[in-house]
Amino acid sequence: MPNNNDAYMAAAKKKRYGRANLVFIFDREGNAFGIFFHRLFTKMKEGTSMPVAWVQLAPQIPGMEHEEVPSSYCIFEVGQLAFY
């Protein structure tokens, strides 16, 4: 079941504490969700930061179609987060 706009707005509100890289999923696009995040987290485990890995997997070019990428939006508040 999709989230409503109020839920996205509430999640994106600035807090007095902490920051996070927030990912909003609008449509999982079937298996694309699992495939994309497996690839993203694998790249992050290898030391690639989240924003760089995201753009490698889904280049941010207007009008470009991406296979195996869920319909999503990301706010990189923390920035260059990676898993080591």
N, C-alpha and C positions, 0 to 999 in steps of 0.2 A: 504494500500500500504506500503510495507516495506521501511525502511530508507536505504540509501546507506551507504557504509563504510565511506565516507567523512563526513557525518553528525555525525556518532558516534565519529570519531576522533576529530571533531571540538568541540563537547560537552564535551569530556573528557580532553581537553587541560587545563593545570594549568592556573589559572587566578591570577592576582595581588590582587584580592579582594575576600573575602568569600570562603566558601567551602560548599559542599552539598553531601548527599548520592545520587549517580546517579544510576538510574535503566534503562538499555537498554533492550527493548523488541524486540526480533527477530521474534517471532511468538506468537500470543495471545492464540493459541491452543483452539479455540472455546470459551467455557464458562470458561475455566481455569483462564483466566486473572481476571475476576470479582470475582470468588470464592477465588483465592489466595490473591488478594489485600484486599478483605473484611476481610479475616482471619488475614492477616498481620496487618492491621490497628486496628482491634479489639484487638489483643494482645498488640499493642503499646499503645492504649487507656487504657489498664489495667496496664500499667507500664513496660511492657517488651520492652527492647531496640530493635531497628530495626534489627541489626545483629543477635541477639539471637533469635528473633521471626522468622527471615528468615530461620535460620538453624533448628529450631524446625519444621517448615512447610516443608522444603526441605533439609533434611540432605545432607551435602556435601561429599558424598561417591562416589568415582569414579565408573562409570558404573551403579549406582543405578537409576532406573526409578521412576519418580514421577508423580502421577496422579494429575490432577487439579492444575498444576503449568505451567505457560507459559514458553516458551523458552526465557530465559533472562540471563542477566549478571548484577552484581551490584558492584559498587565501593563505599565502605564505607569511604568517606573522613571525615565525621563528627564523625563517629563511633557510640557510644551508644546513639543514638537519640531515644526518646520515647515521647508519648503524655501524658500529665498529666492534 
